[in-house]
Amino acid sequence: MNNLRKNHLAIGKKLIVLGIAILLFTACQKAKQRYTQSSPEIETVKAVIKDYENKDWAALKMHYADTSKTFFNSSKPMSTDELIKYHQNNDANYSSRGFIADESEFEMVLADDGKTWVNFWGMWKGTLAANGQEFIVPIHLTARFIDGKIVRDYGYWDNAPVTLALQKIEAEKVAANADEILNKEEGN
């Protein structure tokens, strides 16, 4: 009876040790990190923003896949070349523009479907060249990555205040031109 008890205790000890080993093994396995604020993809988005601020369009283009699609406040996609032209056309309106450094947040997400996305929230600041009017606009960007390249990105912000200011500037130009034409016709 004593030997039977010893065998049961030995088996019990082995089961406990085996159970602890299984628990330690599964606890030590690193689960994929679903959210992070530090990743190569985040560094890529930071580089894209830096390239945008420096107007380094060749460097900016290097972060995008050849077939990338960009959607800025629109359901109509832009290629990377169209994105660069979009920025260049907008830049004509500003004496300065860029993101406020201390107002930026980044987060990488590994979605349930396995897709990698980087989210950016920031405050964009721009000054109109025509009248010096300054705007600060909250912006959200999100970019999907495959093999370290952006394959799809979206940007959302309220551009109504800037659009209205540009329309006002244009209306003032038209009115000034109309006044000039009327003055010439009246001989003044």
C-alpha positions as CSV (number, residue, x, y, z in Angstrom):
1,M,0.0,0.0,0.0
2,N,2.8,2.3,0.8
3,N,4.3,1.8,-2.7
4,L,1.0,2.5,-4.3
5,R,0.7,5.7,-2.4
6,K,4.2,6.7,-3.4
7,N,3.4,6.0,-7.1
8,H,0.3,8.1,-6.9
9,L,2.2,11.0,-5.3
10,A,4.9,10.7,-7.9
11,I,2.4,10.7,-10.7
12,G,0.5,13.6,-9.1
13,K,3.8,15.6,-8.7
14,K,4.6,14.9,-12.4
15,L,1.1,16.1,-13.5
16,I,1.5,19.3,-11.4
17,V,4.9,19.9,-12.9
18,L,3.6,19.2,-16.4
19,G,0.6,21.5,-15.8
20,I,2.9,24.3,-14.6
21,A,5.2,23.8,-17.6
22,I,2.2,24.0,-20.0
23,L,1.0,27.2,-18.3
24,L,4.5,28.7,-18.4
25,F,4.9,27.8,-22.1
26,T,1.6,29.3,-23.1
27,A,2.1,32.4,-21.0
28,C,5.6,32.9,-22.5
29,Q,4.3,32.7,-26.0
30,K,4.1,36.2,-27.3
31,A,0.7,37.1,-28.7
32,K,0.7,39.3,-31.7
33,Q,0.4,42.9,-30.6
34,R,-2.8,44.4,-31.9
35,Y,-2.1,48.0,-31.0
36,T,1.2,49.8,-30.7
37,Q,2.6,53.3,-30.8
38,S,6.0,52.1,-32.0
39,S,6.5,50.2,-35.3
40,P,8.3,50.5,-38.6
41,E,5.0,51.4,-40.2
42,I,4.6,54.3,-37.8
43,E,8.1,55.5,-38.7
44,T,7.0,55.4,-42.3
45,V,4.0,57.6,-41.7
46,K,6.2,60.0,-39.7
47,A,8.6,60.1,-42.7
48,V,5.6,60.8,-45.1
49,I,4.6,63.7,-42.9
50,K,8.1,65.0,-42.8
51,D,8.4,64.7,-46.6
52,Y,5.1,66.5,-47.0
53,E,6.3,69.3,-44.8
54,N,9.7,69.6,-46.6
55,K,7.9,69.3,-50.0
56,D,10.2,66.4,-50.8
57,W,7.9,64.7,-53.3
58,A,10.4,62.1,-54.5
59,A,11.0,60.9,-51.0
60,L,7.3,60.9,-50.2
61,K,6.6,58.8,-53.3
62,M,9.1,56.1,-52.1
63,H,6.8,55.2,-49.2
64,Y,3.9,54.2,-51.4
65,A,3.3,51.0,-53.4
66,D,3.0,51.6,-57.2
67,T,-0.7,50.7,-57.1
68,S,-1.5,52.8,-54.0
69,K,-4.8,54.6,-53.7
70,T,-5.3,57.7,-51.7
71,F,-8.7,59.1,-50.6
72,F,-8.7,62.6,-49.1
73,N,-12.2,63.8,-48.1
74,S,-13.4,62.0,-51.2
75,S,-14.6,58.6,-52.5
76,K,-12.5,59.2,-55.6
77,P,-9.0,57.7,-55.4
78,M,-5.8,59.4,-56.3
79,S,-2.6,57.7,-57.4
80,T,0.6,58.8,-55.7
81,D,1.5,61.1,-58.6
82,E,-2.0,62.7,-58.3
83,L,-1.5,63.0,-54.6
84,I,1.7,64.9,-55.1
85,K,0.0,67.2,-57.6
86,Y,-2.8,67.7,-55.1
87,H,-0.3,68.9,-52.5
88,Q,1.5,71.1,-55.0
89,N,-1.7,72.8,-56.1
90,N,-2.8,73.4,-52.5
91,D,0.7,74.8,-51.6
92,A,0.1,77.7,-54.1
93,N,-2.4,79.0,-51.6
94,Y,-0.1,79.1,-48.5
95,S,2.9,81.1,-47.4
96,S,3.5,78.3,-44.7
97,R,1.9,75.1,-43.7
98,G,2.6,72.0,-41.7
99,F,1.7,69.9,-38.7
100,I,2.1,71.2,-35.1
101,A,4.7,68.8,-33.7
102,D,3.4,68.5,-30.1
103,E,-0.1,67.8,-31.4
104,S,0.5,64.5,-33.2
105,E,-0.5,61.0,-32.2
106,F,0.3,57.7,-34.0
107,E,-1.1,54.2,-33.5
108,M,-0.6,51.0,-35.5
109,V,-3.4,48.5,-35.5
110,L,-3.4,44.9,-36.6
111,A,-7.0,44.4,-37.6
112,D,-9.0,41.2,-37.1
113,D,-8.6,40.4,-40.8
114,G,-4.8,40.6,-40.5
115,K,-4.4,44.0,-42.2
116,T,-1.9,46.5,-40.8
117,W,-3.1,50.1,-40.5
118,V,-1.5,53.2,-39.0
119,N,-3.7,56.0,-37.7
120,F,-2.5,59.6,-37.3
121,W,-4.2,62.4,-35.5
122,G,-2.7,65.8,-35.7
123,M,-3.2,69.6,-35.9
124,W,-2.4,71.1,-39.3
125,K,-1.5,74.8,-39.4
126,G,-1.5,76.9,-42.5
127,T,-1.3,80.6,-43.4
128,L,-2.9,81.9,-46.6
129,A,-0.5,83.7,-48.8
130,A,-3.1,86.2,-50.1
131,N,-4.1,87.7,-46.8
132,G,-2.0,86.1,-43.9
133,Q,-5.1,84.4,-42.4
134,E,-4.1,81.5,-40.3
135,F,-6.0,78.2,-39.9
136,I,-5.5,75.3,-37.5
137,V,-7.3,72.2,-38.6
138,P,-7.6,68.8,-36.9
139,I,-6.7,66.0,-39.3
140,H,-7.1,62.2,-39.2
141,L,-5.0,60.1,-41.6
142,T,-5.1,56.3,-41.8
143,A,-2.8,54.2,-44.0
144,R,-2.9,50.5,-44.8
145,F,0.5,48.7,-45.3
146,I,1.6,45.7,-47.1
147,D,5.3,44.7,-47.1
148,G,6.3,48.1,-45.6
149,K,4.6,50.2,-48.3
150,I,1.4,52.2,-48.1
151,V,-1.2,50.6,-50.4
152,R,-4.2,52.6,-49.4
153,D,-4.7,55.7,-47.3
154,Y,-7.5,58.0,-46.2
155,G,-7.5,61.6,-44.9
156,Y,-10.3,63.4,-43.2
157,W,-10.6,67.0,-42.1
158,D,-13.0,69.9,-42.3
159,N,-11.7,72.1,-45.1
160,A,-14.8,74.4,-45.2
161,P,-13.2,77.3,-43.4
162,V,-10.2,77.4,-45.8
163,T,-12.5,76.9,-48.8
164,L,-14.7,79.8,-47.7
165,A,-11.7,82.1,-47.1
166,L,-10.3,81.3,-50.6
167,Q,-13.7,81.9,-52.1
168,K,-13.9,85.3,-50.3
169,I,-10.4,86.2,-51.6
170,E,-11.5,85.3,-55.2
171,A,-14.7,87.3,-54.9
172,E,-12.8,90.3,-53.7
173,K,-10.4,90.0,-56.7
174,V,-13.4,89.8,-59.1
175,A,-15.0,92.8,-57.4
176,A,-11.8,94.8,-57.7
177,N,-11.4,93.9,-61.3
178,A,-15.1,94.9,-62.0
179,D,-14.5,98.2,-60.3
180,E,-11.4,98.8,-62.3
181,I,-13.2,98.1,-65.6
182,L,-16.1,100.4,-64.6
183,N,-13.6,103.2,-63.7
184,K,-11.9,102.8,-67.1
185,E,-15.2,102.9,-68.9
186,E,-16.3,106.0,-67.0
187,G,-13.0,107.7,-67.9
188,N,-11.7,107.9,-64.3
